[in-house]
Amino acid sequence: MNNPITQKLHWDEAILSALREDISWEDVSTNAVMPVAKRGRAELLCKQDGVIAGLPVFARVFELLDESAEIVFHTEEGAEVKNGQLLAEVYGDIRALLSGERTALNYLQRMSGIATYTRATAKLLEGSRTKLLDTRKTTPNMRIFEKYAVKVGGGNNHRYNLSDGVLLKDNHIGAAGGVRQAIEAARAYAPFVRKIEVEVETLDQLREALDAGADIVMLDNMKGETLAQAVAMAKGRAETEVSGNVTKENIARLVSLGVDYISSGALTHSAPILDVSLKNLRPLE
């Protein structure tokens, strides 16, 4: 995330797009009260307990608006923070601090909320060999930040996008004419280094996927005894992933099954934000 190449290729572009969304041509309110440059200082304060994530992105917003901006952090990425804690001091052109405030906080609140939710969910899997995965159910144009926040929170990333791996879901299977046909087509098309994952909803589909040589089987929305049977069938033949309406509240029931992975879209689409705010802005001159 802090790699300068990644920064320039990916997240600078996204941050600038977010800033342009918020500032069409000028910040009227800021320009009214601060017509000339003046250096100032503000405090980043935590307003509830959680896991902080996105500090480099928060800082980058101000750096893109003001090259002289300086952020002094009093915590570190992935730390558990408390209500009332001083997280950072932000120094720079007051115009940049005012204009960048909402965008910077939007990133930090969203990413910290995901990290907090993920950390709480991952703790439920401690002591097992099962890995917690995210999904592609991310906010448009926020995926690079949201998947990073999952990792900060202790989760793992599934494929980043459609170019990143083969995952044959129900509609792929329908388009191909069946489980076997979809796997055979993927095997013929995809590079040999790619694993092939197949989503199955019944034991018959699972049997067909295993016989066709799937590397990973995603057991989608299976329940109770059927899910237990599916895990037993796949053992030694393919890796297993459980998915479908998995949340922090119900994930514990899956741990004893011995699956390899549990994927949860809730990590990114249902995590509430962590409340932080930028306060006490004062001129330094």
JOCORPE-V207644 format. One line per field, one symbol per residue. ss: DSSP state (H for helix, E for strand, - for the rest). A space follows every 50 residues. Layout:
ss->???
This chain:
ss->---HHHHHHHHHHHHHHHHHHH-----HHHHHH-----EEEEEEEE---E E---HHHHHHHHHHH----EEEE------EE----EEEEEEEEHHHHHHH HHHHHHHHHHHHHHHHHHHHHHH-------EEE---------HHHHHHHH HH---E---------EEE-HHHHHHH--HHHHHHHHHHH------EEEEE --HHHHHHHHH----EEEEE---HHHHHHHHHHH----EEEEE------- -HHHH-----EEE--HHHH------EEEEEEEE--
